[in-house]
């Protein structure tokens, strides 16, 4: 046991050193805020696509989704379907338009883009946006730290708090150093590792159980309903509200700042199509495999993981199936998932607080050096608060992600769609939509916890719908945007048609 732990530690340390070296190399290429937050808009298709998907899926793909499938069978597959559809439409509808629009606006953050899009000289949009980003990313980053904490505590049997601190320290270190360039290149490596690990594990489990037919027989022997996406494990029909809530995860993509910012950093809009193909292959295979890991774990493992939400199923399967060196590499995939998301979230939060709050509200003439110092300080402070949130070991990865995902999707999703596709959208409509979506998501979730019923519908659905309605009505009642704003919209529209 001691020898096994030592091997895993060595692999983890080597992996972390490699990530830190990438961060240090990126540090040398980071000379201003555009480099720090967007990599100078010089990133290629492979880096952007894998970085977007790695930062998107986080530790929940290797722990949260398998845990849901372990507990609910193929019913959890509806989440994977919703996410797959959402990924496609986000790349298809948003990526190219956002890349071109932010370049024309000279914007390096999502709040800055919205502020410049509507000529918000009072910076109300940027301030409101940055505050919502701070609120929801605290929860989202905490979910990544929970994943890392559960990884270390399960594998090594160490104290959960110590595990959290180790995870947070590593993530902060290279995010602090290299910024967006470091994050994207480390995400490329991490995205490849996550993909290989999550696809190989269920394949190896099927082989070890005697093949596909033998595996299916064992699943049916445990619970015949595990393979039916329309029936719960207790034999009742899945409620329509549950299916809608699961599919609604796809709506969240349009409002995730850490994913959207990848589109802004790609070297040119013509590279988006190739990136979309790479991203879709990654997503389809990864989500399908993650769902399989949960269901296979139900029959492969002898221990009952129900009391732990099933979120350690991937870890335990890896440790039982593979030789220690390979197992260590595949366990490092969880660390990769945690780091690839947490670093992205920290960077987006830092950019929002620095560019859209500190600079916009207090120091309009701040130098690049000053802004980068504030950004790095923000990374540290946000990490500390996220660790405090994650200290409760009863937190589930999927539960925290679900909360933050809905918040971002409802807050930013509708206004991003309106901003890119409807030039009649006004500043007042944008502000009203942001507030409606964010507040609805928070209130609806609390009502669901207290009353259930219709309020058990995933909060992203009412939040997204109400925000869209408010944006439309307020914009129609408001006077038309200026000719300057409409001309800029037409210019971007023409750019989109030409590439």
N, C-alpha and C positions, 0 to 999 in steps of 0.2 A: 504493500500500500504506500509506504514511504517512497519507494523507488518510482512508483507510478506518478505520485504527486510531484516528485522532483522533475520527471520528464515533462509533465504538463507545464510546470512553472518555466522550465527552460524554453519550451516552444512559445509560450506566451510572452516571455521577456524578449526573445528574438523578434517576434512579430511587432511588439511595441517599439523596440529600438528602430525597426525598419520604418514604422510610421513616423516616429520622431525625426528620423533623418530626412524623410520627405518634407516634413514641416520646416526643418532648418534650411534645406535647399530652397524651399519656396520663400523663406524669409528674405533671401538675397534678391529675389525678383519682386519684392513688394516695396514699392517706393512711394505710393500715394493711395488715396482712399479708393479709387477705381480699381487699382490692382488688388487691394485688400478685400473689397467687397464683390468684385466681378471678374477678377483675374484678367483685367484689361480687355475683356471681351475677345479673348484669343483662344478659347477652348474648342477642341475638335469634337466630332460626333460621338466617338466612343467614350471620351471622358465625360461629356455632358450627359449622355443617356444613362450610363452606368452610375454616375454620381447622383443623378436625379432619382433613380430607382433605389439605390442603396440608402440614400438619405430618407426616401419615402418609407421604405418598409421597416427599418429599424429592428430592434430586438423582438418586436411583436410578431414578425414573420416566423422567427425561429422558436418563439415561446408562446406568444399570445394566441395566434391562429391555430397552431397545433394543439394548444390547450383547449380551445373552443371545440375543435373537432374531436378531441379525446372525450369530452363531456357530452357532445351532442351528435356526433357522427356527421354524415354528409349534409345535415342541416346547416352546418357552419360553412359549407361550400357557397352558400348564397352571398356571403361577404366577399369571397374570392371573385365571384362573378361580377358583383358590383364594382369592385376595385379594378378589375380588368377592363370593363367598359369605360369607367371613368378615366383610366390611364390613356386609353386610345383617344377619347374625345379631347382630353387636355392637350395632348401632343398635336392632334389634328386641328383643333379650333383656336387654341390659345398661343401655342409656342411661337410660331412665325410672326403673328401679329404683335405679340408682346415684345419680341426681340426688336422689331422695326420701330415700334412706337416709343420704346424707352430710349432708343438711340436718337430718334428725332427730338424727343423731349430732353435728352441729356440727363436721364434719371438713372440712379444706381441702386435704388431700393424701391419696393412696392409702394410704400406711403409717399415717397418722393414722386413717383410716377403719377399717382392719383392727384397729388397736389398740383403738379405742373399740367396735367391733363385738363384740369378745371380752373387753372389760373387762380389758385387759392392763395392770394397774397397774405391772408391772415394766418395761414398754416393750420387751420382748424382740422382739415382732413388728415394732415400728416401727424398731428398730435393725437387725435382720436385713434388713428390706425396704429401708431406706435404703442399706445397704452394697451390696446387689445392684443397686439403681438406679445407684449410683455406678459400679460395675464395668462394667455393660453400656452405660450411657450414654456412658462414655468412648470406647468403641468406636464407638457409633452417631454421636456427634458428630464423631468423627474421619472417618467416612465422608462426612459433609456437607462437611467441610473439604477432603477429597480431591476431591470434585466441584468445589468452587470453585477449587482449585489447578489441576485439569486444564482447567477452563474458561479461566482467565486464561493459562495457559502455552500452550494450543493456539491461542487467538485472537491473543494478542499476542506469543507467542514469548518471554515473560519467564521468569525463573528460577522453578521450581516452589515453592521455599521462600518467595520474595517473594510469590507469588500466594496461598499459604496464609495468610501474615500479614495481607495486605490483607483477605481474606475474614473471618478471625477477628476482626479489629479492628472491622469494620462490625457484625457480628452481636453482639458483646459490647456495643458502644456503646448500641444501642437496647434490648437486653434488660436491660442494667444500669439504664437510665433508667426505662422504662415498665412493666416487669413484664407480667403476664398480659393486661391491657387492651391494651397496645401490641402484644404478640405476636399477639393475636387479630385486631385490626384490620389490622395489616400482613399477616397471613395471608389475610385476606379479599381484599385487593388482589392478593397473590401467587397465591392460588388461582385467581382469575379469569385472571390472566396465564398461568399454567401451563396451564390448560385450553384457552384460545384457541390458544396456541402449539403444543401437542402435537397438537391436532386439525387445525389448518390445514396443518402441515408435510407429513404424508402425502398429504393431498388435493392440495396443490400439486405434490408429486412425481409423483403419478399423472397429473395434467394435463400436466406437462412431458414425460412419457414417452409421451404419445399416447393416454391413456385407459385404462380398466380392462382391456380385452382385450389391448392392446399390452403393458401392464405384466405381466399374468399370463403372457403368452408369454415375456417376458424373464426372469421368475423361473423358469419351467419350463426355459428354455434353460440357465440357470446350474446349477440342481439341482431336478429334478422333485419331490424329497422335501421341499422347503422348505415346501410347502403342506399337508403331511400331518402332523397332530399325533400320529400313532401310529408314525411311521417316522423314524428318525434320518437325518441327511444322508448317511451312508454306506450307507443302505439296510437296516439291521437294525431289528428291532422295538424300540420303546422299552421298557426294562425296567420292570416294575411298580413296583419300588422308586423309580424316578425319578418316575413319575407321582404316587405317594403322597407323596413328598417335596415335589413342587411344589404339590400341592393342600393340603398341610399348612401352607403359609404362612397359610392362613385361620385356623388355630387361634391364631396369634399375636396376633390383634386383642384377644382377651379379657384380655390381660396387658400391653398397651402403656400405661404411665402417661401419656405425653404426649398420647395420644388419649382415654383414660378421663377425664382431668381436664377435657376439653372438656365432657363430659356433666355434670360437676359445676357448671360455670359457666353453664349455660343458665338463662334467667330463670324458667322453670317447666316442669314435666313435660309439659304439654299441647303445648308447642312441639316436642317430640321427633319427632312424626310428620312434620311439615313438614320438619324438618331431615333426617330419614332419606331422604325423597324427593329432596331436593336433593343429598345426598351420593351416593346411588345413581346418579343421572344423571351426576354428575361422574366417579365411579369407572368406570362401564361404558365411557363414551366415551374417557376418558383412558387406561385400561389397554389398550383395543383399539387406540387410535392409537399408543401407545408400542410395542406389539408390531409394528405395521405399519411404523413408522419403521425398526426394525432390519432387517426383511426387505427393504423397499424399498431401504434403503441398500446392501444386498448387490449390487443390480443397477444402482443409480443412480450410485454412486461408482466411479471407476476404480481408486483405490488400495485395497490390501489392508490391512484394519485388524485382522487376526487377532492380530497380535503385541501389540496394545494392548487386547485383550479386546473390541474393537468399541465401547468406551464413548464414543468421540468421534464416533460416526456421526451423531447429531443435530446436533452443532456444525457438522460439515463439510457436511451437507446444507443447513442453514440458510444458510451462507455462499455456497453455490453457487446456490441457487434464488432468493433474494430480493435486492432492492436493499439497499444497505448500511444505510439507516435502519431498514427493516423487519427486516432481519437482526439489527441491534443490539437491537431490542426483543425479538425472539424469543430471542436469546442471554441477555438479561436475565432471561428466564423460568427459566434454570438458576440464576442468582443468586437469584431468588425462591424456587426450590425449596430451595436450600441454606439460605437464611436462615430460611424458614418452619419448617424442621425443627430446625435447630441452635438457634434461639432457644427453641423449645418444650422441647427436651431440656435445655438449660442451666437453664431456669426450673424444670422439674420436679426436676432434680438439686439445685438450690439450695434448693428447698422441702423436699426430703427431708432434706438435711443440716442445714438450719436448724431446721425444726419437729420432725423425727423423730429427730434425733441430738443436735444442740447443745442445743436447748431441753429435750427429753425426758430427756437424760442429765446435762447440766451446769448449765443456767440456766433452771429452770422458771418463774422470775419475771421473765425478760428482757422489756424493753419492746419495743413495736413498732419503735421507731427502732433499737434494738440488733439486733433480728432482721433487719430490712431491710438493715442494714449487713453483717451476716454473710452474708446471701443474695447481696448484690452482690459480696462478696469471693469467695464460692464460685464464682460465675459466672466470674470472672477466673481463678481457680486451675484449675478444670476445663477451661477453654478452653486454657490453656497446656499441660496434660497431653495434651489431645486433639490439639493441634497437633504435639506431639512424636510421638504415635502415627502421625499422618498424614504425617510427614516422609518416610516410605518411599514413593517414587513408584511402586513396584511393587504397592502395595495396590490392589485393585479395589474400586469402590464397592459392587457387588453382594455381594462376599465379606464385607466388613465389616458391611453391613446384615444379611446372612443370619445372621451370628454373633450380633449383638445382638438381632435379632428373635426368634430361637429362645430366647435366654436369658430375655427378658422373657415370652414366651409360656408357656414351661415353668414359670417361677418364679411368676408372678402369675395366669396364666390360670385354672388349676384352682381356686385359692382364691377368686378373684373370683366364679366361677360358684357354688361351694358357699356362699359368704357371702351371696349374693343369693337363693338358691333353696332352701337346706336349713338350717332353723333348728337342726337337731341337731348341726351342725358345732361343734367345740369349739376352744378356744385351743390345746391341745396338737396337735390335728389340723392347725390352721392353720400352726403353727410347723414341724411335721414336713413338711407339704406344700411350704412355701416352700423349705426346705433341700433336699428331695429333688429338686424341679424344677430349681432353679438348679445344684446340684452335678451332676446327671445331664447337663444340657445341656453343661456345660463338659467333663466327662470323656468323654462320648460323641463330641463333636467331635474331641477329641484321638485317641481310638481310631480314628475314621474316617480321620484323616490318616495314621495309622501302619499300619492293617491293611486298611481297605476292607471289602469283603463286606457283611455285615449292618450293619456300623457306618457304611456310606455312607448309610444311611437318615438323613434330616434329623433332627437331634437334638431338634427340638421334639416329634417323635412319641413317642419313649420317655420324654422328660422330662415331657410333659403327662400321659401315661397313668400313669406311675409315681407322679407327684405326686397325681393324683386317687385312685388306689388307696390310697395312704398316708393321705391326708386322711380317706377313708371309714373305713378300718380303725381308725386311731388314735381317731377321734371315736366310733366305736361301742364301742370298749373303754373309753373315758373315761366319766366320769359326765356326765349331761345338763347342758346349759347352765343357768344360773340362770333363775328365773322372770322376772326383770327383762329378761334378754337375749331370751328367747322372746317376751315381751310386746312388746318393741320391734320384733322381727321381724314379729309379727302386725300391729302398727300400720302399718309400712311396706307390708306386703302389702295392707292395706285401702286405703291411699293410692294404690297402683298400680291397684287395681281401680276407683277413683273418678275416675281421670283418663285 
